[in-house]
Amino acid sequence: ETNERQELVGIFALYVLYRRITPAYVEPDAKFYKRLWSIQRRVPAVVLCGKLTWFPSDFLEIYARLEVKKLDPSDVPAARKAFIEKFDENFPHTVKNLCLKVTAWMVEVENRFNASARHAPDPVPLLEERGTLLLK
């Protein structure tokens, strides 16, 4: 993940803009609203900068509220708490897996970076392999 969470803020902002510029007689799409609302099951909050946090559900309720039955999650604070508890529970395992992947990558890089590109007759394949390794 690089900037998908920040792009999510833009998507929600575009939806709010769409709702604001459409005429009042046009009924908003409840299915799309439900899909936007359900995103918070996977992304309940987005850290914008430092301690500045953006919450999708709060944003939708303030700027584009739509009365829809059976929103999932219906209890937003409980869903946030459950997400954090699950994240905390899985965190040590995730860190361990990432450490193993980084260690394996470092060993692979060390093995393949031994050859010098200066003395190779054609350095292009060697540099392509190194570039692929670095982007892995």
C-alpha positions in Angstrom: 0.0 0.0 0.0 1.4 3.4 -0.9 -1.3 6.0 -1.1 -4.5 4.1 -1.5 -5.9 5.4 1.8 -5.3 9.0 0.8 -7.0 8.3 -2.5 -9.9 7.0 -0.6 -10.4 10.5 0.9 -10.5 11.9 -2.7 -13.1 9.3 -3.7 -15.4 10.2 -0.8 -14.9 13.9 -1.6 -15.9 13.4 -5.2 -19.0 11.6 -4.0 -19.9 14.5 -1.8 -19.3 16.9 -4.6 -21.5 14.8 -6.9 -24.3 14.8 -4.3 -24.0 18.6 -3.9 -24.1 19.4 -7.6 -26.9 17.0 -8.6 -30.4 18.5 -8.6 -32.6 17.9 -5.5 -35.1 15.9 -7.5 -32.5 13.3 -8.5 -32.6 10.4 -6.0 -29.1 9.4 -4.8 -28.0 5.8 -5.5 -28.5 3.9 -2.2 -26.5 0.9 -3.4 -23.4 3.1 -4.0 -23.9 4.8 -0.7 -24.0 1.4 1.0 -20.8 0.3 -0.8 -19.0 3.5 0.3 -20.3 3.0 3.9 -19.1 -0.7 3.9 -15.5 0.4 3.1 -15.0 1.3 6.7 -15.1 -2.4 7.6 -11.6 -2.6 5.9 -10.5 1.0 6.4 -12.2 2.5 9.5 -9.8 5.5 9.7 -7.2 7.2 7.5 -4.2 8.9 9.1 -3.7 12.0 7.0 -0.7 13.5 8.8 0.6 12.9 12.3 -2.3 12.7 14.7 -4.8 14.0 12.1 -7.3 11.2 11.4 -10.1 11.1 8.9 -13.1 8.8 9.5 -15.2 7.7 6.4 -18.4 7.2 8.3 -18.3 10.6 10.0 -17.5 12.3 6.7 -20.5 10.7 5.0 -22.8 11.5 7.8 -21.8 15.1 7.9 -21.6 15.9 4.2 -23.7 13.4 2.3 -26.2 11.8 4.8 -28.7 9.4 3.2 -31.3 7.5 5.0 -30.7 3.9 4.1 -31.8 0.7 5.9 -29.4 -2.0 6.9 -26.0 -0.2 6.7 -23.1 -2.5 7.5 -21.6 -1.8 9.9 -24.6 -0.3 11.7 -22.7 0.4 15.0 -19.6 2.3 13.8 -17.8 2.7 17.2 -18.1 -1.0 17.9 -16.8 -1.8 14.3 -13.9 0.5 14.9 -13.1 -1.1 18.2 -13.3 -4.6 16.7 -11.0 -3.7 13.8 -8.4 -2.3 16.2 -8.6 -5.3 18.5 -8.2 -7.7 15.5 -5.3 -5.5 14.2 -3.6 -5.6 17.6 -4.0 -9.3 17.8 -2.5 -9.9 14.3 0.3 -7.3 14.6 3.0 -9.5 16.1 2.4 -12.2 13.5 2.4 -9.7 10.6 5.7 -8.1 11.9 7.3 -11.6 12.1 6.2 -12.4 8.5 7.5 -9.1 7.2 10.8 -9.6 9.0 11.2 -13.0 7.4 10.4 -11.7 3.9 12.9 -8.8 4.3 15.6 -11.2 5.5 15.0 -13.5 2.6 15.1 -10.5 0.2 18.4 -9.3 1.7 20.0 -12.7 1.3 18.8 -12.8 -2.3 20.1 -9.3 -3.0 23.5 -10.2 -1.4 23.8 -13.3 -3.5 22.9 -11.5 -6.8 24.8 -8.3 -6.2 28.2 -9.9 -6.1 29.0 -9.4 -9.7 30.3 -6.0 -10.8 28.5 -4.2 -13.6 31.8 -2.4 -14.5 33.6 -5.5 -15.7 30.7 -7.2 -17.4 30.8 -7.3 -21.2 27.1 -6.4 -21.4 25.9 -4.7 -18.2 22.3 -4.2 -19.3 21.0 -7.7 -18.2 22.8 -7.4 -14.9 21.4 -4.0 -14.2 17.9 -5.1 -15.3 18.1 -8.0 -12.8 19.2 -5.7 -10.0 16.4 -3.3 -10.8 13.9 -6.1 -10.7 15.3 -7.2 -7.3 15.1 -3.7 -5.9 11.5 -3.3 -7.0 10.5 -6.7 -5.6 
